[in-house]
Every structure is written in C-alpha cells, then in structure tokens.
Amino acid sequence: MHRLLRFLAVAAALALLLGAAVVFALHQWTGSDGFRQRVEREASAALGVPVKLSRVDVDVWPLPAVVLEGLDIQAKPALTLARVEARPAWAALLAGRLQVATLVVREAVLPQATLVLLAARLQAPDKTAAARAPANAGDEGLDLGWLPRRMVLDDVTWVGEQGRRTTVSAQSDLDEDGWPASAQVQITGGALSGATARLQRDADGQTAWTLRVDVGGGTVQGPLKVALPAAGDPKARHIVFEGELQTRGVEVAALTAPSRPLTGELDAQTTLSARIDPKAGASAITEALRTQTRFTVNGAVLQGLDLAAAVLSVGLQRGGITELDTLAGQVATRGQTIVLTNLVASSGVLAATGEVTVNPERSLSGRVRVDMTRGAGGQVVGVPLAVGGTLDEPSVTLTRAALLGAAIGTVIAPGVGTGAGANLGDRLGEGLKDLFGK
C-alpha cells in the first residue's frame, strides 16, 4: 500500500511537471513574433483591411484566457483596442464548444462607420455554406449562445456617423438563455457625459426589462419588452420591440451638449417600437426604431433665435434668444430623422406654431407662424417663416410666397403692413400651390 501511494505521488508530480512544461511551451509559442504575425495575417484576410497587434498571450492559470494587446484595425477611420481579454466557459470548453464566459475591453475607440463596414464583410454570403444548409434552417430559433456571459467595457469610446464621440464604462451580465439579466452604463465623456443607466430583467424567462436613466438632473424610466417570432410560423421572422418611457425634470441642454439650441426642464412621455429582422445588420436595426413623444419644456429658452425680432424684420434678423412661457408639441423619429409637429410656443406678446424636421446631418427644415400683439389696440402681426440652418445655427426667413406679400405690404403701409402683407402673400402662395400643384 505504501509503494502504491508513493507511485501515485510520483506519477502526479510527473503529470504536473509535464503540464507545466506544456503550459510554458504554449505561453512561449503564443508570445512569439511568429504566432503574432500569423494572427495578424489571418485577421487581415478575414476583415479585408490591415490588422496590427502588439502582443498575443494565452493564459491557463488561474483561468484560461486569450489576451490581445495593441489591436489596430487599420480601416478608415481606424478601430483600436488597447487590451482585449476573452475567457471561455469551462463546462462548454470541456464539452468541445467554445463559449466566451467573460469579455473585457479596455481603452478602445470604435467608429460606427468602421464597425458597419467590418460587419458587412464578415456577414458576406457564403454560397458553399448556403448550399449545405438544410431547407428548414431559417426556422431555427434566435441563437444568443455566442454572446459573452459577462462583458466589461473600460474607457470605450463610440464615434458616431457625424464624428461625435461618447466614452463609456459598462458591465452587462446575461442569463442562461442569452438575454440580458442586468446592465449598468456610466457615460464618462462626450455626449450625455455624467449620465448613468441601469437595465434590470423583470423575471426569469421573461423578455421584459425595466430601464432607468439618470441624466441632466432628472430621470428617464419605464418598461421595455421583446416579443419573439412564433415557433413554427415561417412568416413570423421579426422580433417586435416595444417600450414606454417617462421623462421627468431633465435639462434639455444635457441631451444636446455640447450644443445648446434649447434650455429648460423636459417632461415627456415616449413610446418606442421596432420590427427587427435578426439577420439584418446594425444599421438596419437602427433604422427600424420608431418613437412617438409628447413633450413639454418648462422655463424654455430658445438659443440663437429672437422670434420677436424675426417678426419685426420679416425674417431678416439673425441671432438672439427667445424666452418662452410655454413650449409643447410632439416628436416622431424614424431612424435618425426627427420631426416636430403640433409645435406650440408662447411668450408674452408672442405665439408661435409650426412643424420642423431635424435631418440626420442636424440640418433644419420646416415652417412656423409667429403672431405678435402690437400697440395699444392689441393689433396682431403674423409672419410665416421658413426654418433653416442647423441645430447649432438656426435661421428663419420668409417663405417665397410671403416675400412678395411683404414687399407689397411695405409699400402700402410700412411697419404693420409688412407683416400683414407677408401673411397674405403666404396664404396666396399656398392657394396657388394647391391649385396648380408643386
């Protein structure tokens, strides 16, 4: 018995030595320039752009992990990551499947345009694979098993299509079914800096969550839910997303920083909806989102535009501010396009109504009618104005039809006649357009 124990001890020691030797050799090989260059070549071929790495490492103890340092995907613009750590799940690894348990990304810069480009290249159709796929492959349920069970983002910067940067630190944990169990996000730089968000799943097995965002001294919170396609229905291939958010006491300037086209406290009720094709790219998912919002801004101040001066100068005045007693309306979004309708604003002798569209490039277009009470008799001067410019530099000018009326009004009765003529000219222009078409 004593000899058997001694033999087992010697065998265990030899196994440990052999394992240590294998680990050391693996570590030395993966850390070599030859292995790093091979990874660079394979990644460059897969992505279609040059890829550079400073270091590749594989750890076995205390947990298996693959580490990439100094990753530089040399697209235009470049995508860079200072360090990426991926740790596989033990149970899946022992079963012969690769599943990432934890993914850590540190000090990364992720341009949206580059991510869309790389995703399109990676999702390019493989005709050979398609030919081998079974006929009912499209009936399979949504597979989220490839997602990391835990993801940690440390100082990660997102660069939007217009070059605007947002830096975040975040952590998310997934349930066994692949849907988020919880997530926390802190925005540390750029747009919405200082905001925090928390997402919490309502119950196990339910694709429903509660979202709370603290931003601009107020809150945005409410339920979100996802309805999956009905099993066995070949026509039901879309995921349906719905949500309802309540906004209370949020400073508008915090949502648009560093721009400040409008200040004041926002109260709003928003509904969100989207029909998402799971096989669609990220850009298609973004374009699928629709929102409807009814809002009120308390203590609103319109920056860069003096509506009273615009009325008196029939749209020639630039700059200034307008303090508003009331600002309310509806906002609809489709993708990145924003449309303001039923816009109502009032301030003392001023009252304005209209519709404005904010395009993806932040340019403005639309029409507003501004009525101003003048004189002891309370005479109302109304001027129809065309909205243009950008969010940062808005402008209002007379519509083409109103220009003629303003000129006639100035000749007949300077001052009040200018505004009245502009109003009449705009109405005539609208009538002619209705009569003869565009």
Summary of the structure (lengths in Angstrom):
residues: 438
radius of gyration: 30.2
end to end distance: 102.5
largest distance: 121.7
contacts: 1279
relative contact order: 0.05
helix: 28%
strand: 45%
